[in-house]
Amino acid sequence: MLNNPKLALCTNRNILPKRNEKSGSPEDWFANDLLAKQGMVGIGLDFFVNWTQHSLTPVVWIKQVLSVGVGYDQFIRDPKAHLLAKFGQGYIDALNAFSSRYDLSVAFIVVDDLQPWNDPQSVVCRVDMNRELEFKPVLQPIEDFKALIRKNSGGAVHVGNKGLIYGTSGLECSLSHTDSAYPGDIDLLVLDNQSEPIAILEFKKHTLSADVSKQTLSDYYPVPDARKYNRLAIFKEYIANKTGRDIPIIIIFYPSNAAGDDGKIEILSGKPGTLVVKKGGLFRLPKEKTALAFLRIVNLLPKLIGLYHEQ
């Protein structure tokens, strides 16, 4: 019934971006069944920054897309059962513990993505999760949903004149042409076995060649992607201000070209507006798409986090 958002061309949702068929991608490598072997849980989430104050709005969203032929009426009969079936009790418990500790409200955004999103009659299903793990679905007209985005963002928010080229849903693509652009994301927030955050992972695909060795933060920051990376730094700063917990932002560069042998990792430090690379280096890509090959990448995480905390 529920499906993870799928990155696809906004003008034709059947066209997917190029994928490394030999090594897979970080979404494969850091799947939760593999992270669990290191006592970790990974959560991909969307979050809001109030850009008038350059501060985090304490709201996180997790987006899901309904299967073709499934309507909101079927989903809202028992949203908790459907969300538990999709994510598992362990994931929901970890998300609840983390969000409670850091005073973050959580909502699942469930999308019937076959709707024409430029039609004011289109509807988004927002499911608010409370601390007692009660799930309250709200069917929200698109104009109300856009108003909520603007409220959480501190005002109008734009992607640019042309909108998105690729997006993870038709909803996100459509909103990119309005003043209510869908919030940005954390590719993966990694929690430990106490549901404490230990790292922010950013996945950066390299499409121009198989060689990622020259890829580096300064290719993208501060120009042209200052807002993207400052968002992550604002989230990191929010965590630190709440509990004093300092976590790294880790960029994982990987090639879409299957001829590549290496990926590259950069560990960032600094504050919003002043991010720098603290450590970096190459790693060998998986030679096949197997759990054993992916585990080798997962097993790097404790070492990378340790490098960040070295003086």
Secondary structure in CASP SS format (residue, H / E / C, confidence):
PFRMAT SS
TARGET T0000
AUTHOR 0000-0000-0000
METHOD secondary structure of the structure
MODEL  1
M C 1.00
L E 1.00
N E 1.00
N C 1.00
P C 1.00
K C 1.00
L C 1.00
A E 1.00
L E 1.00
C C 1.00
T C 1.00
N E 1.00
R C 1.00
N C 1.00
I C 1.00
L C 1.00
P C 1.00
K C 1.00
R C 1.00
N C 1.00
E C 1.00
K C 1.00
S C 1.00
G C 1.00
S C 1.00
P H 1.00
E H 1.00
D H 1.00
W H 1.00
F C 1.00
A C 1.00
N H 1.00
D H 1.00
L H 1.00
L H 1.00
A H 1.00
K H 1.00
Q H 1.00
G C 1.00
M C 1.00
V E 1.00
G E 1.00
I E 1.00
G E 1.00
L E 1.00
D E 1.00
F E 1.00
F E 1.00
V E 1.00
N E 1.00
W C 1.00
T C 1.00
Q C 1.00
H C 1.00
S E 1.00
L E 1.00
T E 1.00
P E 1.00
V E 1.00
V E 1.00
W E 1.00
I E 1.00
K E 1.00
Q E 1.00
V E 1.00
L E 1.00
S C 1.00
V C 1.00
G C 1.00
V C 1.00
G C 1.00
Y H 1.00
D H 1.00
Q H 1.00
F H 1.00
I C 1.00
R C 1.00
D C 1.00
P H 1.00
K H 1.00
A H 1.00
H H 1.00
L H 1.00
L H 1.00
A H 1.00
K H 1.00
F H 1.00
G C 1.00
Q H 1.00
G H 1.00
Y H 1.00
I H 1.00
D H 1.00
A H 1.00
L H 1.00
N H 1.00
A H 1.00
F H 1.00
S H 1.00
S H 1.00
R H 1.00
Y C 1.00
D C 1.00
L C 1.00
S E 1.00
V E 1.00
A E 1.00
F E 1.00
I E 1.00
V E 1.00
V E 1.00
D C 1.00
D C 1.00
L C 1.00
Q C 1.00
P C 1.00
W C 1.00
N C 1.00
D C 1.00
P C 1.00
Q C 1.00
S C 1.00
V E 1.00
V E 1.00
C E 1.00
R E 1.00
V E 1.00
D E 1.00
M E 1.00
N C 1.00
R C 1.00
E C 1.00
L C 1.00
E C 1.00
F E 1.00
K E 1.00
P E 1.00
V E 1.00
L E 1.00
Q E 1.00
P E 1.00
I H 1.00
E H 1.00
D H 1.00
F H 1.00
K H 1.00
A H 1.00
L H 1.00
I H 1.00
R H 1.00
K H 1.00
N H 1.00
S H 1.00
G C 1.00
G C 1.00
A C 1.00
V E 1.00
H C 1.00
V C 1.00
G C 1.00
N C 1.00
K C 1.00
G C 1.00
L C 1.00
I C 1.00
Y E 1.00
G E 1.00
T C 1.00
S C 1.00
G H 1.00
L H 1.00
E H 1.00
C H 1.00
S H 1.00
L H 1.00
S C 1.00
H C 1.00
T C 1.00
D C 1.00
S E 1.00
A C 1.00
Y C 1.00
P C 1.00
G C 1.00
D E 1.00
I E 1.00
D E 1.00
L E 1.00
L E 1.00
V E 1.00
L E 1.00
D C 1.00
N C 1.00
Q C 1.00
S C 1.00
E C 1.00
P E 1.00
I E 1.00
A E 1.00
I E 1.00
L E 1.00
E E 1.00
F E 1.00
K E 1.00
K E 1.00
H E 1.00
T C 1.00
L C 1.00
S C 1.00
A C 1.00
D C 1.00
V C 1.00
S C 1.00
K C 1.00
Q C 1.00
T C 1.00
L H 1.00
S H 1.00
D H 1.00
Y C 1.00
Y C 1.00
P C 1.00
V C 1.00
P C 1.00
D C 1.00
A H 1.00
R H 1.00
K H 1.00
Y H 1.00
N H 1.00
R H 1.00
L H 1.00
A H 1.00
I H 1.00
F H 1.00
K H 1.00
E H 1.00
Y H 1.00
I H 1.00
A H 1.00
N H 1.00
K H 1.00
T H 1.00
G C 1.00
R C 1.00
D C 1.00
I C 1.00
P C 1.00
I E 1.00
I E 1.00
I E 1.00
I E 1.00
F E 1.00
Y E 1.00
P E 1.00
S C 1.00
N C 1.00
A C 1.00
A C 1.00
G C 1.00
D C 1.00
D E 1.00
G E 1.00
K E 1.00
I E 1.00
E E 1.00
I E 1.00
L E 1.00
S E 1.00
G C 1.00
K C 1.00
P C 1.00
G C 1.00
T C 1.00
L C 1.00
V E 1.00
V E 1.00
K E 1.00
K E 1.00
G E 1.00
G E 1.00
L E 1.00
F E 1.00
R E 1.00
L C 1.00
P C 1.00
K C 1.00
E C 1.00
K C 1.00
T C 1.00
A H 1.00
L H 1.00
A H 1.00
F H 1.00
L H 1.00
R H 1.00
I H 1.00
V H 1.00
N C 1.00
L C 1.00
L H 1.00
P H 1.00
K H 1.00
L H 1.00
I H 1.00
G H 1.00
L H 1.00
Y H 1.00
H H 1.00
E C 1.00
Q C 1.00
END
